[in-house]
Amino acid sequence: MLKGIPKIIGPDLMKILLEMGHGDEIVIADGNFPAASHATKLIRYDGHNVTELLEAILPFFPLDTYSSYSATLMAVDEHDPVKPSIWDEYKSLIRKSGQHFASFEMVNRFSFYERAKQAYAIVATSEKALYANIILKKGVLAD
């Protein structure tokens, strides 16, 4: 046990976050995402949702300020009537963390899948919301 680390962040996830370097990406995936078939490193967080993981990670994870976008979402397919309200929660959590953030990069489903295959790791959650996948790009710490 360590002080100040949220209980939700287990040793496997903490190790991944520490190993990642500037520009590396991590996917926090919803329950429908094909995480096992796309991950080079897979961390399972069954029973948890994306927002609680995002809230726990952001105090420790510097978002990239050198890229146009430090967070990427899977865009809704044009024929799908879903309007993901969870994206507003993500925006609020990122802004609440005090990190530099302007807006999300939106990529189509298949581009998101390809990007996920290149990610440093994928965290598979039990999130039920549709289009709840998010990619975070790690930044640098100054000082």
C-alpha positions in Angstrom: 0.0 0.0 0.0 1.1 3.6 -0.8 -0.3 6.8 0.5 -2.3 9.1 -1.8 -2.8 6.5 -4.6 -6.4 5.8 -5.3 -7.4 2.2 -4.5 -8.6 1.8 -8.0 -5.1 2.2 -9.4 -3.6 -1.3 -9.0 0.1 -2.2 -9.4 -0.3 -3.3 -13.0 -1.8 0.0 -14.1 0.6 2.1 -12.0 3.5 0.3 -13.6 2.1 1.0 -17.1 1.6 4.7 -16.3 5.2 4.9 -15.0 6.7 3.1 -18.0 5.0 5.3 -20.5 7.0 8.1 -22.1 6.2 11.4 -23.8 3.9 10.8 -26.8 2.9 7.2 -25.7 -0.9 6.6 -25.7 -3.1 4.6 -23.4 -6.7 3.6 -24.3 -9.4 3.4 -21.6 -11.9 1.2 -23.3 -15.6 0.6 -22.7 -17.1 -2.9 -22.3 -17.9 -3.3 -26.0 -14.3 -2.5 -27.2 -12.3 -5.5 -28.6 -9.5 -4.8 -26.2 -8.0 -8.3 -26.0 -7.6 -8.6 -29.8 -6.1 -5.1 -30.1 -3.8 -4.7 -27.1 -0.1 -5.2 -26.9 -0.5 -4.8 -23.2 -3.9 -5.4 -21.7 -5.0 -4.4 -18.2 -8.5 -5.6 -17.1 -10.6 -3.4 -14.9 -13.8 -5.4 -14.9 -16.5 -3.9 -12.7 -15.3 -0.4 -13.1 -16.3 2.4 -15.5 -14.2 4.8 -17.6 -15.1 7.9 -15.6 -13.9 6.6 -12.3 -10.6 5.4 -13.9 -10.1 8.7 -15.7 -10.7 10.6 -12.5 -8.1 8.5 -10.7 -5.5 8.6 -13.4 -5.5 12.3 -14.3 -3.8 13.6 -11.2 -0.8 11.5 -12.0 -0.9 11.5 -15.8 0.4 14.7 -17.6 -1.5 15.2 -20.9 0.6 16.1 -23.9 0.7 19.9 -24.6 3.0 19.6 -27.7 0.3 17.8 -29.7 -2.8 19.4 -31.2 -4.9 16.9 -29.2 -4.1 15.1 -26.0 -7.3 13.1 -25.8 -9.1 11.2 -28.6 -12.6 9.9 -28.8 -14.3 7.4 -31.2 -16.7 9.4 -33.3 -20.2 8.1 -33.6 -20.9 6.3 -36.9 -22.9 8.6 -39.2 -26.0 6.2 -39.2 -26.0 5.7 -35.4 -28.5 7.9 -33.5 -26.4 7.7 -30.3 -25.4 11.0 -28.6 -22.8 10.2 -26.0 -23.4 12.3 -22.9 -20.4 10.6 -21.3 -18.1 12.9 -23.4 -19.2 15.9 -21.3 -18.2 14.0 -18.2 -14.7 13.4 -19.7 -14.3 17.0 -20.6 -15.3 18.1 -17.1 -12.9 15.6 -15.5 -10.0 16.7 -17.7 -10.7 20.4 -17.0 -11.2 19.7 -13.3 -7.7 18.1 -13.2 -6.2 21.5 -14.2 -4.5 20.2 -17.3 -4.2 22.2 -20.5 -7.1 21.0 -22.7 -8.9 22.6 -25.6 -11.0 19.9 -27.3 -11.1 16.2 -28.2 -9.8 14.7 -31.4 -12.6 12.7 -33.1 -11.7 9.7 -35.2 -13.9 7.1 -36.9 -14.3 3.7 -35.4 -11.8 1.9 -37.7 -9.2 4.6 -37.3 -9.6 4.4 -33.5 -9.1 0.6 -33.7 -5.9 1.0 -35.6 -4.7 3.7 -33.2 -5.5 1.4 -30.3 -3.3 -1.3 -31.8 -0.4 1.1 -31.6 -1.2 2.3 -28.0 1.2 1.5 -25.2 -1.6 -0.3 -23.4 -5.4 -0.8 -23.3 -7.3 -0.7 -20.1 -10.5 -2.7 -20.5 -13.4 -1.6 -18.3 -17.0 -2.7 -17.9 -18.3 0.7 -19.0 -21.8 0.3 -20.5 -22.1 3.7 -22.3 -21.7 3.5 -26.0 -18.7 5.3 -27.7 -17.1 5.7 -24.3 -13.6 4.8 -25.4 -10.9 7.4 -24.9 -7.2 7.6 -25.8 -4.9 9.7 -23.7 -1.5 10.9 -25.0 1.2 11.3 -22.3 3.0 14.6 -22.0 6.0 15.7 -20.1 6.6 17.1 -16.6 8.4 20.4 -16.3 10.7 20.6 -13.2 
